[in-house]
Amino acid sequence: MLSARDFAKNTVALNPRHALAAVQEIAIRSGRYGAALTVEEILDTLRDRYGMIEAVEMMVEAASA
């Protein structure tokens, strides 16, 4: 069975820019029913709370490209 971290890594690896766009959309929609979050805060949560280090690194790299 594939872990959530590996699933996220594999999915982001297919198209890091699309993955980042999805995170940006989540940030835009945040605040409607809870705290408003920035893209950076969402990426920090994915990295720190869920251990999705490689997936986040790929998205950060895509953002700077």
LUMSEGU-741284 format. One record per residue (C-alpha): x, y, z; residue in three letters; residue number from 1. Coordinates in steps of 0.001 Angstrom, whole numbers. Each point is the difference from the previous one (the first is absolute). Example, Ala and Ser with C-alpha at 12.3 -4.5 7.8 and 13.67 -1.06 7.14 Angstrom:
<atoms>
+---------+---------+---------+------+------+
!       X !       Y !       Z ! voba ! mike !
+---------+---------+---------+------+------+
!   12300 !   -4500 !    7800 !  ALA !    1 !
!    1370 !    3440 !    -660 !  SER !    2 !
+---------+---------+---------+------+------+
</atoms>
This chain:
<atoms>
+---------+---------+---------+------+------+
!       X !       Y !       Z ! voba ! mike !
+---------+---------+---------+------+------+
!       0 !       0 !       0 !  MET !    1 !
!    1220 !    3485 !    -889 !  LEU !    2 !
!     362 !    2531 !    2822 !  SER !    3 !
!   -1646 !    3425 !    -210 !  ALA !    4 !
!    3462 !    1572 !    -266 !  ARG !    5 !
!     974 !   -2187 !   -2936 !  ASP !    6 !
!   -3367 !     543 !   -1678 !  PHE !    7 !
!     420 !    3775 !     330 !  ALA !    8 !
!    3583 !    -173 !   -1279 !  LYS !    9 !
!    -973 !   -2113 !   -3013 !  ASN !   10 !
!   -3000 !    2182 !    -804 !  THR !   11 !
!    1926 !    3268 !     259 !  VAL !   12 !
!    2839 !   -1473 !   -2091 !  ALA !   13 !
!   -2405 !    -428 !   -2919 !  LEU !   14 !
!    -497 !    3762 !    -247 !  ASN !   15 !
!    1368 !    2194 !    2801 !  PRO !   16 !
!   -1496 !    3168 !   -1506 !  ARG !   17 !
!   -3501 !   -1461 !       8 !  HIS !   18 !
!     511 !   -1177 !    3576 !  ALA !   19 !
!    1079 !    3500 !    1004 !  LEU !   20 !
!   -3024 !    1463 !   -1797 !  ALA !   21 !
!   -2223 !   -2292 !    2071 !  ALA !   22 !
!    1639 !    1238 !    3205 !  VAL !   23 !
!    -467 !    3592 !   -1184 !  GLN !   24 !
!   -3698 !    -699 !    -555 !  GLU !   25 !
!    -283 !   -1457 !    3501 !  ILE !   26 !
!    1588 !    3186 !    1378 !  ALA !   27 !
!   -2431 !    2180 !   -1962 !  ILE !   28 !
!   -2974 !   -1970 !    1300 !  ARG !   29 !
!    1243 !    -136 !    3579 !  SER !   30 !
!   -1605 !    2279 !    2524 !  GLY !   31 !
!   -3557 !    -806 !    -999 !  ARG !   32 !
!    -536 !   -2453 !    2856 !  TYR !   33 !
!    3199 !     303 !    1977 !  GLY !   34 !
!    3254 !    1887 !      90 !  ALA !   35 !
!    1272 !    1608 !   -3186 !  ALA !   36 !
!    3276 !   -1636 !   -1005 !  LEU !   37 !
!    2777 !    1055 !   -2334 !  THR !   38 !
!    1654 !   -2359 !   -2463 !  VAL !   39 !
!    3072 !      22 !    2228 !  GLU !   40 !
!   -2034 !    -982 !    3061 !  GLU !   41 !
!   -1608 !   -2885 !   -1875 !  ILE !   42 !
!    3367 !   -1217 !   -1280 !  LEU !   43 !
!    1454 !     294 !    3513 !  ASP !   44 !
!   -2858 !   -2123 !    1353 !  THR !   45 !
!     480 !   -2644 !   -2688 !  LEU !   46 !
!    3721 !    -121 !     748 !  ARG !   47 !
!       6 !     290 !    3796 !  ASP !   48 !
!   -3190 !   -1756 !    1069 !  ARG !   49 !
!    -309 !   -2618 !   -2734 !  TYR !   50 !
!    3660 !    -519 !    -924 !  GLY !   51 !
!    -565 !     669 !   -3704 !  MET !   52 !
!    3478 !    1477 !    -338 !  ILE !   53 !
!     766 !   -1167 !   -3534 !  GLU !   54 !
!   -3396 !    1041 !   -1365 !  ALA !   55 !
!     351 !    3468 !    1522 !  VAL !   56 !
!    3556 !     366 !   -1317 !  GLU !   57 !
!   -1184 !    -772 !   -3529 !  MET !   58 !
!   -2774 !    2606 !     247 !  MET !   59 !
!    2359 !    2641 !    1417 !  VAL !   60 !
!    2432 !    -727 !   -2821 !  GLU !   61 !
!   -2824 !     332 !   -2547 !  ALA !   62 !
!    -955 !    3366 !    1502 !  ALA !   63 !
!    3508 !    1359 !    -485 !  SER !   64 !
!     341 !   -1291 !   -3566 !  ALA !   65 !
+---------+---------+---------+------+------+
</atoms>
